[in-house]
Amino acid sequence: MERQMDALGRIVLPAGYRKQKNLQAGDVLCVDEQEGKLVIYPRKARCALCGGKKELLSHGRHTLCEACWKELHI
């Protein structure tokens, strides 16, 4: 698959690929270089406050672990 980069450095991921990988507008993608190639992959979900990966709850565009959620909503 080939995509042309625009003047601002943007590329468009095909709709079929976004649907297959369950990517939504606003998702954060990581761009890395591996063996001279650019690799793009979705960032794994983490708590926005403590960085934890367990018992995550999403509220809109924010993801918090259960412990941080409870601390904020006492």
C-alpha positions as CSV (number, residue, x, y, z in Angstrom):
1,M,0.0,0.0,0.0
2,E,1.3,3.4,-0.9
3,R,0.1,6.8,0.4
4,Q,1.3,10.3,-0.6
5,M,2.4,12.6,2.1
6,D,1.0,16.2,1.9
7,A,3.0,19.4,2.4
8,L,2.3,19.3,6.2
9,G,3.7,15.8,6.5
10,R,0.3,14.1,6.8
11,I,-0.8,10.8,5.4
12,V,-4.3,9.3,5.3
13,L,-4.9,5.8,6.6
14,P,-7.5,4.0,4.4
15,A,-10.9,3.6,6.0
16,G,-10.8,-0.2,5.7
17,Y,-7.6,-0.4,7.6
18,R,-8.9,2.0,10.3
19,K,-12.0,-0.1,10.7
20,Q,-10.0,-3.4,10.7
21,K,-7.7,-2.1,13.5
22,N,-10.6,-0.3,15.3
23,L,-8.9,3.1,15.0
24,Q,-11.1,6.2,15.8
25,A,-10.6,9.9,15.3
26,G,-8.6,11.2,18.2
27,D,-6.7,7.9,18.9
28,V,-3.0,8.4,19.6
29,L,-0.6,6.7,17.2
30,C,3.1,6.1,17.9
31,V,5.6,6.6,15.1
32,D,8.8,4.7,15.5
33,E,11.8,3.7,13.3
34,Q,12.7,0.0,13.2
35,E,15.5,-1.2,10.9
36,G,15.3,1.9,8.8
37,K,11.5,1.7,8.4
38,L,8.8,3.9,9.9
39,V,6.4,1.9,12.0
40,I,3.0,3.3,13.1
41,Y,1.0,1.6,15.9
42,P,-1.7,2.6,18.3
43,R,-0.6,3.6,21.8
44,K,-1.6,1.2,24.5
45,A,-4.2,2.6,26.8
46,R,-2.9,3.9,30.2
47,C,-4.3,5.9,33.0
48,A,-3.9,9.6,32.2
49,L,-2.9,10.4,35.8
50,C,-0.7,7.5,37.1
51,G,0.2,5.7,33.9
52,G,-1.3,2.4,35.1
53,K,-2.5,-0.2,32.7
54,K,-5.0,-2.2,34.9
55,E,-8.7,-1.6,35.5
56,L,-9.0,1.2,33.0
57,L,-12.2,3.3,32.6
58,S,-12.8,5.6,29.7
59,H,-14.8,8.9,30.0
60,G,-14.9,10.7,26.7
61,R,-11.3,11.2,25.6
62,H,-9.9,10.5,29.0
63,T,-8.8,7.1,30.4
64,L,-8.3,6.6,34.1
65,C,-7.6,3.6,36.2
66,E,-10.2,2.7,38.8
67,A,-8.1,3.9,41.7
68,C,-7.6,7.3,40.2
69,W,-11.2,7.5,39.2
70,K,-12.3,6.8,42.8
71,E,-9.8,9.3,44.2
72,L,-11.3,12.0,41.9
73,H,-14.9,11.2,42.7
74,I,-14.9,10.9,46.5
